[in-house]
Protein backbone atom coordinates (compact mmCIF):
# COMPACT_ATOMS: atom_id res chain seq x y z
CA UNK A 1 0.00 0.00 0.00
CA UNK A 2 1.44 3.38 -0.94
CA UNK A 3 1.33 6.71 0.87
CA UNK A 4 -1.86 8.56 0.14
CA UNK A 5 -2.06 12.20 -0.89
CA UNK A 6 -5.18 12.45 1.28
CA UNK A 7 -3.11 12.41 4.49
CA UNK A 8 -1.92 15.91 3.59
CA UNK A 9 -5.43 17.23 2.88
CA UNK A 10 -7.90 18.67 5.35
CA UNK A 11 -10.75 16.16 5.47
CA UNK A 12 -13.97 16.49 7.47
CA UNK A 13 -15.37 13.01 8.03
CA UNK A 14 -19.04 12.17 8.59
CA UNK A 15 -20.70 8.98 9.79
CA UNK A 16 -20.99 6.57 6.90
CA UNK A 17 -24.39 5.38 5.81
CA UNK A 18 -23.86 2.55 3.32
CA UNK A 19 -26.43 0.58 1.36
CA UNK A 20 -29.40 1.91 3.31
CA UNK A 21 -27.88 0.92 6.66
CA UNK A 22 -28.09 3.59 9.35
CA UNK A 23 -24.42 3.16 10.28
CA UNK A 24 -21.60 0.95 9.01
CA UNK A 25 -19.38 -0.46 11.79
CA UNK A 26 -16.82 -1.81 9.31
CA UNK A 27 -16.65 1.48 7.33
CA UNK A 28 -17.69 4.09 9.96
CA UNK A 29 -16.44 7.26 8.22
CA UNK A 30 -17.09 8.82 4.81
CA UNK A 31 -16.01 12.03 3.08
CA UNK A 32 -16.00 13.41 -0.45
CA UNK A 33 -12.89 15.29 -1.59
CA UNK A 34 -12.71 16.71 -5.13
CA UNK A 35 -15.48 14.32 -6.19
CA UNK A 36 -13.68 11.25 -4.80
CA UNK A 37 -15.58 9.20 -2.20
CA UNK A 38 -13.30 8.39 0.72
CA UNK A 39 -14.12 5.74 3.32
CA UNK A 40 -12.29 4.49 6.38
CA UNK A 41 -12.33 0.76 7.13
CA UNK A 42 -11.59 -0.47 10.65
CA UNK A 43 -8.79 -3.07 10.64
CA UNK A 44 -8.16 -6.09 12.85
CA UNK A 45 -5.58 -4.29 15.01
CA UNK A 46 -2.85 -5.28 15.95
CA UNK A 47 -2.71 -8.00 13.28
CA UNK A 48 -3.49 -5.31 10.66
CA UNK A 49 -3.26 -1.55 10.57
CA UNK A 50 -5.99 0.07 12.65
CA UNK A 51 -7.46 1.82 9.58
CA UNK A 52 -7.49 1.48 5.79
CA UNK A 53 -8.38 4.45 3.59
CA UNK A 54 -10.43 3.68 0.49
CA UNK A 55 -10.81 6.11 -2.44
CA UNK A 56 -13.70 5.30 -4.80
CA UNK A 57 -13.77 1.74 -3.44
CA UNK A 58 -10.04 1.04 -3.80
CA UNK A 59 -7.63 0.76 -0.81
CA UNK A 60 -5.02 3.53 -1.02
CA UNK A 61 -3.46 3.82 2.45
CA UNK A 62 -3.13 2.10 5.84
CA UNK A 63 -2.47 3.87 9.14
CA UNK A 64 -2.81 3.51 12.92
CA UNK A 65 -3.79 7.06 13.91
CA UNK A 66 -5.74 9.84 12.22
CA UNK A 67 -3.71 12.76 10.81
CA UNK A 68 -4.14 15.98 12.81
CA UNK A 69 -5.70 17.74 9.79
CA UNK A 70 -8.59 15.24 9.63
CA UNK A 71 -11.76 16.03 11.59
CA UNK A 72 -13.98 13.19 12.82
CA UNK A 73 -17.67 13.59 13.63
CA UNK A 74 -18.39 14.92 17.15
CA UNK A 75 -18.18 12.21 19.79
CA UNK A 76 -15.83 9.99 17.76
Buried (B, 14 or more C-beta within 10 A) or exposed (E): EEEBEBBEBEBEBEBBEEEEEEEBEEBBBBBEBEEEEBBBBBBEEEEEBBBBBBBEEEEBBBBEEBEEEBBBEEEE
